[in-house]
Amino acid sequence: FDISVGPLIRLWGFQTKSYRLPPPEEIAAALPLVGQDAIREQAGSLVLVPGMRLDWGGLAKGWGVDLAASALRDLGITRGFINAGGDLFCWGKNPAGSAWRVGIKHPRRQGYLGVLSVSGVAVATSGDYQRYFEKDGLRYHHIFNPRTGYPARGKQSVTVVGPETAVCDGLSTAMFSSPVPADILSRYPDYSVVIVDDMGKLRILGKSFPLEILE
């Protein structure tokens, strides 16, 4: 996960929805501006390399959902469901008195590939079907590999379930980009991940949550 992919988001046209396939030399020129290890903190502010741009899309919604859920529970709200564009947190029982049912969208078809029955947890999904364009039969999406400058390959969607929405949000992006998602998840024992690979095969890792497979 790297918040400094802003130059790639802009270069590929995802910032303005003016999508384009940049030539390799433009991608090579943008890569020196990507790499959050170069970000420094000074007097409470972040200091960036000139030309670097931050992209908070992989964290901001999840963080906002966590803040909202915490505020509502502090007010004594004993059950609720907050959904911010697919990043969500639910607690207590649903109006029918049972666990909340959360659908995981099928990345290539209408409808859902599975349904989670959960409470007191967050769910976040990163997928190559959310923001993308196609050129010459290839799909180019908005989840970038910060090392190559190209959209990450090998997966269609990654759904993470766990205690904090912001963490689910960041993990879904990180594990979508990583060739070894299990290594990342091993540091987060309270979280689970549902991965659909580029061949459409399902893989479930981590802590077990009730999941009904529909496909």
C-alpha positions as CSV (number, residue, x, y, z in Angstrom):
1,F,0.0,0.0,0.0
2,D,1.5,3.3,-1.0
3,I,-0.3,6.7,-0.7
4,S,2.1,8.4,-3.1
5,V,0.6,6.9,-6.3
6,G,-1.0,10.2,-7.1
7,P,1.3,10.8,-10.1
8,L,0.2,7.5,-11.6
9,I,-3.5,8.2,-11.0
10,R,-3.1,11.5,-12.8
11,L,-0.9,10.1,-15.6
12,W,-3.3,7.4,-16.5
13,G,-6.3,9.8,-16.5
14,F,-8.1,8.3,-13.5
15,Q,-8.2,11.6,-11.7
16,T,-10.2,13.3,-14.5
17,K,-11.7,10.1,-16.2
18,S,-9.8,11.1,-19.3
19,Y,-8.3,7.6,-19.5
20,R,-5.2,7.0,-21.5
21,L,-2.4,4.3,-21.9
22,P,0.8,6.3,-21.2
23,P,3.9,5.4,-23.2
24,P,6.6,3.6,-21.2
25,E,8.8,6.6,-21.1
26,E,6.1,8.6,-19.3
27,I,5.6,5.9,-16.8
28,A,9.4,5.7,-16.2
29,A,9.5,9.4,-15.7
30,A,6.7,9.3,-13.1
31,L,8.1,6.4,-11.0
32,P,10.8,8.5,-9.2
33,L,7.8,10.6,-7.8
34,V,6.2,7.4,-6.3
35,G,7.4,5.9,-3.0
36,Q,6.1,6.9,0.4
37,D,9.5,6.2,2.0
38,A,10.6,9.5,0.6
39,I,7.9,11.4,2.6
40,R,9.3,13.2,5.7
41,E,7.5,14.6,8.7
42,Q,8.6,18.0,9.9
43,A,7.0,20.0,12.6
44,G,3.7,18.2,12.3
45,S,3.6,18.5,8.5
46,L,4.4,16.1,5.6
47,V,7.2,17.1,3.4
48,L,7.0,15.7,-0.1
49,V,9.5,15.4,-3.0
50,P,8.6,18.1,-5.6
51,G,6.1,16.7,-8.0
52,M,4.9,14.0,-5.6
53,R,1.1,13.7,-5.1
54,L,-0.7,11.8,-2.4
55,D,-3.8,9.7,-3.1
56,W,-5.9,8.9,-0.1
57,G,-8.5,6.9,-2.0
58,G,-7.4,3.6,-0.4
59,L,-7.9,4.9,3.2
60,A,-10.1,8.0,3.5
61,K,-13.6,6.4,3.1
62,G,-12.7,3.6,5.6
63,W,-11.4,6.1,8.1
64,G,-14.5,8.2,7.8
65,V,-16.8,5.2,8.3
66,D,-14.8,4.3,11.5
67,L,-15.2,7.8,12.8
68,A,-19.0,7.8,12.1
69,A,-19.6,4.4,13.6
70,S,-17.6,5.4,16.7
71,A,-19.6,8.6,17.1
72,L,-23.0,6.8,16.8
73,R,-22.1,4.1,19.2
74,D,-20.9,6.8,21.7
75,L,-24.4,8.2,21.4
76,G,-25.9,4.9,22.5
77,I,-26.9,3.6,19.1
78,T,-26.9,-0.2,19.6
79,R,-27.3,-1.3,16.0
80,G,-26.4,0.2,12.7
81,F,-25.0,-0.2,9.2
82,I,-22.8,2.5,7.5
83,N,-21.9,2.1,3.9
84,A,-19.6,4.6,2.1
85,G,-19.3,3.4,-1.5
86,G,-18.7,-0.2,-0.6
87,D,-16.6,0.4,2.5
88,L,-18.9,-0.4,5.4
89,F,-19.2,-1.2,9.1
90,C,-22.1,-2.9,10.9
91,W,-22.8,-3.6,14.5
92,G,-25.7,-5.1,16.5
93,K,-28.5,-6.9,14.8
94,N,-30.3,-6.1,11.6
95,P,-34.1,-5.1,11.8
96,A,-35.0,-8.8,11.5
97,G,-32.9,-9.5,14.6
98,S,-30.1,-11.5,13.0
99,A,-26.6,-10.8,11.7
100,W,-26.2,-8.3,8.8
101,R,-26.0,-9.8,5.4
102,V,-23.3,-8.2,3.2
103,G,-23.0,-9.2,-0.4
104,I,-19.7,-9.5,-2.2
105,K,-20.1,-8.3,-5.8
106,H,-19.2,-10.7,-8.5
107,P,-16.3,-9.0,-10.4
108,R,-17.4,-10.2,-13.9
109,R,-21.2,-10.8,-13.7
110,Q,-24.3,-9.1,-12.3
111,G,-25.2,-10.0,-8.7
112,Y,-23.0,-11.4,-5.9
113,L,-20.5,-14.2,-5.7
114,G,-21.2,-14.6,-1.9
115,V,-22.9,-13.2,1.1
116,L,-21.3,-12.6,4.5
117,S,-23.3,-12.8,7.7
118,V,-21.5,-10.5,10.2
119,S,-21.8,-8.0,13.0
120,G,-19.3,-5.8,14.7
121,V,-17.0,-5.8,11.8
122,A,-16.0,-3.8,8.7
123,V,-15.9,-5.0,5.1
124,A,-14.0,-3.3,2.2
125,T,-13.4,-4.4,-1.4
126,S,-10.9,-3.4,-4.0
127,G,-11.7,-4.6,-7.6
128,D,-10.6,-4.1,-11.1
129,Y,-14.2,-3.6,-12.2
130,Q,-14.8,-0.3,-10.2
131,R,-12.7,2.2,-12.2
132,Y,-11.2,0.9,-15.4
133,F,-11.0,1.3,-19.2
134,E,-10.2,-1.2,-21.9
135,K,-7.8,-0.9,-24.8
136,D,-6.9,-3.6,-27.4
137,G,-8.8,-6.1,-25.3
138,L,-6.9,-5.4,-22.1
139,R,-8.4,-4.0,-18.9
140,Y,-6.6,-1.2,-17.2
141,H,-7.8,-0.3,-13.7
142,H,-7.1,2.2,-10.9
143,I,-5.2,-0.1,-8.5
144,F,-1.5,0.4,-9.3
145,N,1.6,-1.5,-8.6
146,P,3.8,1.3,-7.2
147,R,6.9,-0.5,-8.3
148,T,6.0,-0.9,-12.0
149,G,3.7,2.1,-12.6
150,Y,1.1,-0.2,-14.2
151,P,-2.2,-1.6,-12.9
152,A,-1.7,-4.6,-10.6
153,R,-2.3,-7.9,-12.2
154,G,-3.4,-11.3,-11.0
155,K,-6.7,-10.6,-9.2
156,Q,-10.2,-9.4,-10.1
157,S,-11.3,-8.5,-6.5
158,V,-10.1,-8.6,-2.9
159,T,-12.6,-8.3,0.0
160,V,-11.3,-7.8,3.5
161,V,-13.3,-8.4,6.7
162,G,-12.2,-7.3,10.2
163,P,-12.5,-4.9,13.1
164,E,-11.5,-1.6,11.5
165,T,-12.8,-0.2,8.2
166,A,-9.7,1.9,7.5
167,V,-7.5,-1.2,7.9
168,C,-9.8,-3.3,5.7
169,D,-9.6,-0.5,3.1
170,G,-5.8,-0.3,3.1
171,L,-5.4,-4.1,3.2
172,S,-7.7,-4.7,0.3
173,T,-5.6,-2.4,-1.8
174,A,-2.3,-3.8,-0.6
175,M,-3.3,-7.4,-1.1
176,F,-4.7,-6.7,-4.5
177,S,-1.2,-5.4,-5.5
178,S,0.9,-7.9,-3.7
179,P,1.9,-11.3,-5.2
180,V,2.0,-12.7,-1.7
181,P,-1.2,-11.5,0.1
182,A,-0.9,-14.2,2.7
183,D,2.4,-12.7,4.0
184,I,0.6,-9.4,4.5
185,L,-2.4,-10.9,6.2
186,S,-0.2,-12.9,8.6
187,R,0.4,-9.6,10.4
188,Y,-3.3,-9.0,10.9
189,P,-4.7,-12.2,12.6
190,D,-8.2,-10.6,13.2
191,Y,-8.8,-10.1,9.5
192,S,-10.0,-12.3,6.7
193,V,-9.7,-11.9,2.9
194,V,-11.7,-13.3,0.0
195,I,-9.7,-13.2,-3.2
196,V,-10.9,-13.7,-6.7
197,D,-7.9,-14.3,-9.0
198,D,-7.6,-13.3,-12.6
199,M,-9.0,-16.7,-13.6
200,G,-12.1,-16.2,-11.5
201,K,-11.0,-18.7,-8.8
202,L,-12.0,-18.0,-5.2
203,R,-9.5,-18.1,-2.3
204,I,-10.2,-17.4,1.4
205,L,-7.5,-16.6,3.9
206,G,-7.3,-15.6,7.5
207,K,-9.9,-15.6,10.3
208,S,-13.1,-17.4,9.5
209,F,-16.3,-15.4,9.0
210,P,-19.7,-16.9,7.9
211,L,-19.7,-16.8,4.1
212,E,-22.4,-18.3,1.8
213,I,-21.0,-18.9,-1.7
214,L,-23.6,-18.2,-4.4
215,E,-21.8,-18.9,-7.6
